[in-house]
Amino acid sequence: HVPTFRQCLTHMSGFSGHGDWGGARNPHLDNILLNGIDANQPGTAYTYSGMGFDVSALAMQILSGQSFTRLYQEHLFGPLGMHTATIEDGSAGAHFTALDLAKLAQWLVNRGSYGGMEFISAQNFQQLLPEDLNLRYPGVTREVEGIGMHWMHDRKPGAPTNSKCREDLILSTQTL
C-alpha cells in the first residue's frame, strides 16, 4: 500500500489533495498518511495530486537532514541564479520572476544542464520525461505523465477535443 517515488511523482500514489493537513510543512504529515495507508491503492489510477510531491519532499528532508526549502535553494534555485525564487510547499506555492522561469525553461531545454553546470545527466533526464503510464500500470486511462512533468498539448480553439495532430496544438508536441 506504500507508493514508490515514481508513483508519488507521476500522480499514481493513490493519495489525493494538494497541501492537505499543511502539506510538506507539517512535520507529522507522514504519520497522518500512514494512518490511512491500508486503504491506499498506488499504481491503480491516475489522480492529479500534490500529496505525492509533499511525501517526496519529506523524504528528501529525512535523507539529507535539511529542509526541502533549503535543498531547493542550495541545489537548484541558487545555482541557476534564481535568487528570488521561493517554494512554500513540496507540491505548490512556487514563486518565480519571468527571468527565473526563463532559466528554468533553459534548464529543461538543455535536458538538466544550465551554463557549465550539469544537474543531472541527459540519460537521467530522459527518464523524467512523460511516458505512457499504461506501460507501467496496465489499465490506467491517463495517457502520459512524467516525473513532475507532462506534455503541454493544449489545443487551438476549434480543434477537435481528442486530436493529437501537430497542427491542432498551440505549442510543439514536445513542449513540457
PyMOL commands that set and color helices and strands:
alter all, ss='L'
color gray80, all
select helices_A, chain A and resi 5-9+20-25+29-35+37-39+51-64+68-77+98-109+122-128+133-136+166-168
alter helices_A, ss='H'
color red, helices_A
select strands_A, chain A and resi 86-87+94-95+113-114+117-118+131-132+144-145
alter strands_A, ss='S'
color yellow, strands_A
deselect
rebuild
show_as cartoon
